[in-house]
Amino acid sequence: MKIVRTRAEVRAEVAATRGRGGLVGLVPTMGAFHEGHLSLIRQARAESDLVVVSLFVNPTQFGPNEDLAAYPRDEERDARLAEEAGADVLFAPPVDEVYPAGFATTVHVAGLTDVMCGASRGAQHFDGVATVVTKLFQIVAPDAAYFGQKDAQQVLVVRRLVRDLDIPVRIVACPIVREPDGLAMSSRNVYLDPAARQQATALNRALTAGADAVARGETRSEDVLGAARAVLTASGIDPEYLDLRSGDDLRTLDRVEESALLAVAARVGSARLIDNRILEVR
Ligand code: AMP
């Protein structure tokens, strides 16, 4: 695996593969790899001739009071894990390679970004995500890009921007990878002390309670949300949001219909965690 720092270097790697008619897969990440990231890299490996993993803690998607400075960073470990999972190129640029002096353009996806994490983290979050993902697509020009369903809203935002801006890339959403007790893997789980780590299991249990309510035939949103909220309350968690929305466009739903997204964000100890579940009516 090659580690490259500049746009020119990554483009040269991609050009060589493309010249041979090969397929290029891109896995955008902020590093601090866990099995969730590695599952994306493995999926990309299975479908691509060249797997590019980007490692960039994108400053523009962090709010002023968020954890940019504290965000876990260990490039050496990430490089080793990425290589083992099948990456060919690790693109780990410095900040000024991505945002040179005078950088002045923002990609804003309206509507989808007003709710959930867009409401609780502020508009800058998805503007930062949309802008850096657009840039990565321009730099790498991948055939496919791999994202985790853990960030369900991010997947919808990325799908919308590639459609709206006619970017010819296939967006692949990969399933949420969980710890044995159900906690969704996250780079931010390292912030959890043992008590908070235990409390954090309530997020997935709350989603399960919502899914169980639907399985019992309780499809009214207030019933599903009530079942989920009861689990959070019992664990002493007051979520930033607990929402039931269309999995296609995030409009609120009165009832669980096809592809409903039950999503939660909460501060647990010193970590902000998110999780979600697609609910299906059978
Ligand atoms: P991040 O480094 O947190 O920006 O995540 C990079 C990519 O990995 C994003 O597409 C995430 O959705 C994905 N990801 C993070 N955690 C998980 C997980 N537990 N399961 C699946 N994908 C994940």
Boltz pocket constraint, residues with backbone or C-beta under 6 A from the ligand:
constraints:
  - pocket:
      binder: B
      contacts: [[A, 28], [A, 29], [A, 30], [A, 31], [A, 35], [A, 36], [A, 37], [A, 39], [A, 40], [A, 146], [A, 147], [A, 148], [A, 149], [A, 150], [A, 151], [A, 174], [A, 175], [A, 176], [A, 177], [A, 178], [A, 184], [A, 185], [A, 186], [A, 187]]
      max_distance: 6.0
